[in-house]
Amino acid sequence: MSRTTRTVLPPRVFALADDLSGAAEVAAALGLRGRIVLGPATAPPRDGESVVLDLDTRQLAPEDAASAVRAALEYADGGVVLKKIDSLLRGNLAAEAAAYATGARGVVIAPALPVAGRTVREGVVNLHGTALHTTDAWRAEPGAAPVSVGAALGGVPTRVVPLATVRAPEPALHDRLRAVVAEGYHPVCDAETDTDLDAIAEAALRLGPGIRLMGTGGLAAALGRRLAQVAQVAQVAQVAQVARVAQVAQAGLGAGAGVGLPGRDGDRAAEADPDRSTEPARDCSTEADLDRPTGTDTADPARADAVSPAPDGTPTRPLLVVVGTAEPTAVAQIAQLVAAGARHVTLPAHTLTDRSTRPTLNIRTGVGRTPHGVTVVSIDGSHVVDPGAARGLAVGLARAVAEAAHESDLVLTGGETARRVLDALGIRELLPLDQIHHGAVRSRTADGRRVVTRPGSYGDTDSLLRIARALRPGLAPPSGQPVAPPVPPAPLGEPT
């Protein structure tokens, strides 16, 4: 009997992002066994695995950003390819999109992010119902916001796929996408809900080889939901295969005759990482939940928290929160964290950009008098800072906190800040674990530390407090303690 059955595996996914917080958002949304790699180089993903490569191109010149995209695509060894873009269309979008579209049969583009109030109608991005180009969302950018997705993509030829088509009964959307691609255009899809994005992801995957995807974490989440269904099919197929083997054995035809046996037929999913779940990353709120993901062995030392608590239950490893964003909500977020007893340190902007002054931070001194050793660091915003100095400030901030960060769990807001801090620590790869809230992705480093990354513009006023409590569950606001208002973070102009 010839071999006719093989284990069904979810496809591999290779994703590109232009900053680290965006890369983490995509990795969590995909929900496959995954790695976040701080580029430019990486190994291609294996079957059932996602690799999200942070190209760190948000602050590069357009031609350099395009070159980075072209070089990264050499690692796309089959499977699904996704380019993560900013939901407010910031960064080197036109240059990177042109490079990304080169060599593709077509690119299906869906920039909506409903969970953050960012929708697309008639090819125009809307922020909470208001057209992007009429808002102040680009206040820290050097130019004006584009009037449409097509305008943001520059010379990339696009056609809008309206919401009515996205929501039409099948196969209307698939047929429209196929027709647009056949005409030499790249479809820009309207979407206002996650259901819309689910339909787009499904129709795009049905287009077959040569089609690439481009969108926000919303499209990545839709892709993750679709691949979760594929994983379920794979599990059912595996059970059916085992049952057929048993039936053959009972019939006396030989258990190994013509049927691929698990372990002999190259179950690459199990070989890749047998203790990782294929479920999408969950929205968890406590460290206890974190280290017991579905389908894993809770005794696995690689997943155990490396922090040994002190006799009073306080973790001995400090928690360092680095706020490198200019978003107005950051002030209130810091205030709530300080109200819970965190120590707040502000660093003057001029000391971060002047190499002759090298401020350093020692947070170990705060462990004994700060609940759970939580320190939040921000840039003194007493003076307005030129947005063009964003990268220099982020580098200086990373240099200032590097010594303390080497022995701490980390919360890093803003993709530029997150990348510069991890670069300073020599960390090249993160294993995504879950999301504390949307965009606040908790990952593990090779040495067992926890790193939470979050885009600067994400989160309500309690965002930092929620994150800190997820990492330090005992943290709570002290009763009746007056809280001095924190110094506003410097307006870095740091992108999401």
Secondary structure, DSSP 8 states (H G I E B T S, - for coil): ------------EEEEESSHHHHHHHHHHH-SEEEEEESS------TTEEEEEE---TTS-HHHHHHHHHHHGGG--SSEEEEE--TT--SSHHHHHHHHHTT-SEEEEE--BGGGTEEEETTEEEETTEEGGGSSTTTTSSS---SSHHHHTTTS-EEEE-HHHHTSSTTHHHHHHHHHHHTT-EEEE-BSSHHHHHHHHHHHHHT-TTEEEEE-HHHHHHHHHHHHHHHHHHHHHHHHHHHHHHHHHHTTS-TTSSS--TTTS--HHHHH-TT---S---B--SHHHHT--TTS-TT-TTTS----B-TTS-BSS-EEEEE----THHHHHHHHHHHTT-EEEEEEHHHHH-TT-------GGGTTTSGGGEEEEEEE-SS---GGGHHHHHHHHHHHHHHHHTTSEEEEESHHHHHHHHHHHT--EEEEEEEEETTEEEEE-TTS-EEEEE-TT-S-TTHHHHHHHHHSTT----TT--------B-------
